[in-house]
Amino acid sequence: MAKQNDAGVYKLKNGNWAYRYVLMVNGVRKEVRKAKDEFGAPFKTKREAIKARQAAIDSVQNSRRPKPTVRKTVQEVYQEYCVNGRNDRAYTTKRKQDSLWKNHLCARFGERYIDGISAAEVVDYLTELYCSRGLSYRYVEGFLKMFYLIFGQAYSRNYLDGKTYNKLCKNKDTKIHMPKLKIDDDLEIVAFSKEQLAILDDYFHDTNAETAYLLGRYCGLRINECFGLKWDHVDLEAGTITIDRQMQYQESLIKLVPLKTRNARRTIYMCDKLKAYFQELAQQRSKDEVTFADLREQKQRFIDDVDGSKISSTELMNCLPNGTIQTVNSFKYPTREIKSKFGIDFKYHYLRHTYGTMMAEQNTPTHLLCNQMGHGNIQVTQRYYLALTRTGIDVLKNNLNQL
């Protein structure tokens, strides 16, 4: 848990808390001390004092900001952000933002002045999307992030005053937020049971998709990371895999691009079973380079690597013996067939869920699993330790019977 910034906060003799800070007024140093909030109530906890101090400092800083002199529409703010504010954003992030803007937000809010939109209006819109139009909770969360982005851009460019921005995005009592989650919506982790894994192991064995399946099953890779994996990033001697790029479609072209977050860059350790599989696969690859030399020369496809150079599809781990490239679309058919044949709702990402859940069940230290899965926030990893699985329920029942 992150340590709170408690500078300037102190405890009083009566057990309550207070804060102090220093500001300059007309060149004169002035110290401010407070032991009560704006309503006259004392700060009962350290946390209350910390938050009140930060709010007071923000208020002073906002009062010194020049007041907005130009009114801008939401569309003008978004267009300015697109030109000047997102050059460092990932390609997929830009596409998602543009999709939400063009298909939804532009028509509804584009011509509105940014300083004329209330938090209640935004919350009503999010509720409409989720409850009336039936969009998924996760999808609607994308809209919430867009509003925070646009209001933040307006504030940073001085098109929105500090008081209004705080109401919209900072104050926990007034800021925009998601509607209440429906009781039937399930945002829980989906993990395959041992029986289902046995079926899936048998289904993918000796198929073109086996390598990708095993990478999801035993390493918990995201699908784009899996298909962006190159042979020279697999160290069979050390038993490690380096993840530093992913495969994406950009403007209908297949490319290898950087990972979205810094934490996604990681070194993964292989289990003995996966290591043995890749050793055998490497030997077979060497034979295929001779057996299918002419065919590989004809079938190979050259794609852009992260540095802009061209690489052959034969350098990728997920490549057919004849040189044909495999992509994220390679799992569309297996997904449909597994559902129709076995009644299993299969998604490649569920292999990642299963990997995380099984590692958590074996009491893998949280920080290690966080690293192996490439999570940016350890709280995301902790969800795997809370997920209920059949194995976990069996252990729970066994413990109950010991009472």
N, C-alpha and C positions, 0 to 999 in steps of 0.2 A: 504494500500500500504506500502511495506517495506521501512524503512527509509534508505536513501543512506548513506554510510560511507564517510563523508565529512572531515575526519581528514586530516590535511595537505593541505587543499584547502582554498583559500582566494580570496576575490574580490579586484581588483585594482581600483585606483582612476578614471581611464578612463572608468570603467564599465565592462572591460574584467576580466577574471579569471586567476589564476595562482596556482601552487602547489609547495610544497617542501617536501623533505624527507631526512632522514639521513642514511648514510651507513658507514661501517668501512672499510678502505683501509689500509692494512698492519698495523693494530692496531691503525690507526689514524682516528678520527671522521671527516667525510666529509659531509657537507650539500649541497644538490642539489636543485636549484630553477629553475623553468621553467614557462614561460608565453606564449610560442608558441609551436606548434607541430613540427614534423620532417620536415615539408614543409615550416615552417616559418609563418604559419597562427596563429593568436591569438586565445585563447580559448574564444569564445563568451558566452558560458554558463557554469554554475557550473558542469553540467553533463559531458561536454566535458573534463573539468579539472580533474574530479574524474576518468574518464576512462583512460585518458592519464597518470595520476599518477600511477594507478594500473598497466598499461602496462609497464611503466618504471621500476617499482619495480620488476615485473615478469621478465623483460629482464635481470636485474642485477642478480636476483636469478638463472635464467637459465644459465647465463654465468659462474656461479660458480659451477654448476653441473658438475660432471665428464662426459666427452664425452662417448657415448656408445662405448664399445669395442667389443661387440658380436652382430652379425647380427642374427636375428631370423625371421623365417617365420611366417605368420599369423597363421598357424596351431599350431606351437610350442607355440605361445603366448596364443592362446585359450586353448590349453591343460593345460598349466601351470595355467591359470585362473581357469579351472575346478577343478584342484587338490587343489589349495591353496587359491583361491580368492572368492569362492562363497559358503562357508559353511553356511553362514547366510542367503542365499537366499531361498525364498519359493519354494516348490516342483514344482508348476506350472510354475514359472519363469524359473527354470532349464530346464523343458521339452520344453518350448517355444524356449529357446536359443538353445538347442540341435537340435530341429526340423529345425530351420532356418539354423543352421550350416551344418547339415548332408544333408539336401535336396537342399540347394542352395549355401551357401557361400564357403563350403569346396572345391568343384570342381572348382569354379571360382577364388578363392583367396588363397586357402590353402597353395599352394607351393610358393606363392609370398613372397618376403622379405617385412617386415612391413614398412621399411623405403623407399621402392621403389614404394609405392602407392600414387598417387596424389589425391587431393580433386576433381579435374575435372573428374578423372576416376570413382570415387565413385558416383558422381552426375550423370554421364552418365549411370551407372549401375542402379541406382534408377529410372531414367527416363525410361530406358528400361523395368523395371519391371512394372511400372505404365502405361506407354503409349503404349508399344508394346505388352507386355504379358497380359495386362488387369487386373493385380492384384489390389485389392482395395487400396485406399489411406491409410486407417487405417493399413492395413496389411504391406504396404511398409514402413510405419513409424516404424514398428518393425525392419526392416533392418537398418534404420538410427540409431536407438538406439544401435543396435549390433555393428555398426562401431564405434560409440562413445565409447562404452564399450571396444572394442578391442584396439583402439588407446590409450585410457586412461590407460589400463593395461600395454601396451607397454611402455608408458611414465613413469608410476610409477615404473616400473622394470628396467628402464634405457636402454631400447632397442630402444628408440626414443628420439632424442634431442628436447630441448625445442622449438627451432625455427620451426622445422617441425610440432611439436604437435600444436603449436599456429596457424599455417596455416590451419591445418586440423580441429581443434576443437574450436578455440577461436576467431580468427579474423573474425569479421562479414562480411568482404568483400571477404574472401577467404575460409572460412570453409565449410565443406560439409553441404548440405541442401536438403530438399525435392523439387521435381519438382513442377511446378506451378499446382495448383488444377484445374482439368477440370471444365468447367462451368456447366456441367450437373451433377456433383457429388454432393450429398446432405449429408452433415455432421450435419444437423440440428437435433434438438431434435424432436422425434416423440411422440406425445401425442394423446390419444384417445379423441374424442368428447363426449359430454354428451349423444348423441344418441347412439354412439358405446358402451359407458359404460353401458347404460341401457340394451343393447343386451347381453353384457358380463356378467353383474350381473345375468341376467335370465339364461344364459347358464350354469354358474358354480354353481347356487343355488342347494343345496342338492346333490352335486356330491362329489366324493372322493377328488377332487382338490380344493374344495371351500376354505378350510383353507389357502392353499398356495396362492390362488388368492387374498383373502382378505388381506393377509400380504403384497402383492405387491401393491394392490390398495390403502390401507389406511396407510401403513407404508413406502412404497418405498423401501422395502428390495431387495437386490440382490438375485438371485435365489439360490445361494449356501448358503447364510445366512439364507434364508427362510427354507431350508430343513435341516440345521444344528441346528435349534432352538429346545431347550429342554424345557419341561414343567416347570422345576424348575427355568427357566430364565424369566418366565412370572409372574409378580406380579399383580394379579387381584385386590387387594385392592388398590394399588397405581396407577394402570392403566398404568404400564410401562413394557417395554420389554428390556432385556439386551442382546446386540449383542456382542459376544466375540469369536465366532467360526463359522466355515462354513463346509459344507459337500463337499467332493471331492472324486473322484475316483483316487486311487494311485496304480499302478500296478494291475489294475482290481479289487481292493478291495475298499469298501466304508469305508471312515474314516472321523472323525471330526478333523479338523486341525485349527491352529490359522489363524486369519484374515491376509490379506496380508500387511496392513498398520496399524499404530498406530491409525490414525484418524477413521478407520473403527470401532474401539471399541467404543460403545456408548450406551446410554440409550434412548430409543424411547418412546414417549408418545402416548397412544392410544386414538382414538376418542371414544365417548360414544357407538356408534354403534358396533365398533369392540370389545370393552370391554364387552358389553352385549352378543355378539356372543361367546366369549371365556368363559364367565361364564356358559353359557348353555352347551358349549362343554365340560367343565370340569365336569359338573354334569353327562353328558352322558358317559364320560370316566369312571367315578366311577361305573356306572351301567354295562358298557362293561367288566370291570375287573372281575365282578361276573358272568355275563351272558356267556361270552366267555373265562372263565378262562382256561379250558383245551386247547381250540383252540389257545389261545394266547401263551400258554406255548409251543405249537408245532410250531406255525408259526413265533414266534419272531426270530429276527436275532441279533446276538451280533457283535458290531462293535467297533473299536478303538476310544476312546475319545482323546482329545488333550494331556492328560497326559499319554497316553499309556494304560490306564485301559480299560476294556471291559464294554460296557453298552448295555442294551437291546433296541431294536427298539421301544419298548413300552414307552420309556422315551422321545421320540421325539414327537413334536406336529403334524407332518405330518406322522401319522401312522394309518393304517386302524383299525377298531374295532377288527378284528381278530388277530392283532399283526403284520401284514405284513408291512414291511417298505416301505415308499415312497421316491423316489429319484428325482434328477433333470430331469431324463428321463421321469418322469410322465407327463410332459407337451408336449411331442412330438406329441401324438395323438390329444389332444385338439387344438394344433396349426394348424394341417392339417385340422381338421374338421371345425374349425371356418373360415378358408380361403375358404373352399369349400361350406359351408352352407350360410355364411353371406358376403363373399367377403372382410372380414377384415383381413389385414395383421397383425396377432397377434404374438408378441414375449413377453415373460415374462418381459424382461427388459423395454419394452414400458410402463408397469404399473409403473415402477420407474420414467420414464420420465413424465408420466401423473401426478403422485403424486407431483413431484417437480414443474411442471408447474402450477397446480391448487393451490398449496400453495403460489407460487409466485404471482399468479393473485389476491390472497386475501391479498397481501401486508405483508406477513410474513417477519419479519426482516431477512436480508440476513445471518447474522451470526448464527441465530437460525436454519434456513433451512440447512445451511452448516453442522451444528452439527448433525441434525437429519438424514441427508443423508450420513453422514460419509465421506464427501469430504476432501481430503488433501489440496486442494487449493480452496480458496473462489471464484476465477475466474471461476472455473467449475460451481459453484452454480449460479453465475451471469448469466450464459447462459440461465437459466430457466426464468429469468426476461426479457430476450430479445426475447425469442421464440414467434413466432406469432401463436395464436390459434384462432379458430372461435369466442370464447367469447371475446378475446382481440380485434379482428377486429370489432365486434359489438360495443364494447365500443368506439373504435376509430371513427367509423362512427357516433355514437350518439354525440360524442364531436364535430365532424366536422359540424354536423347539428346545433350546438349551436352557430357557428361563426356568 
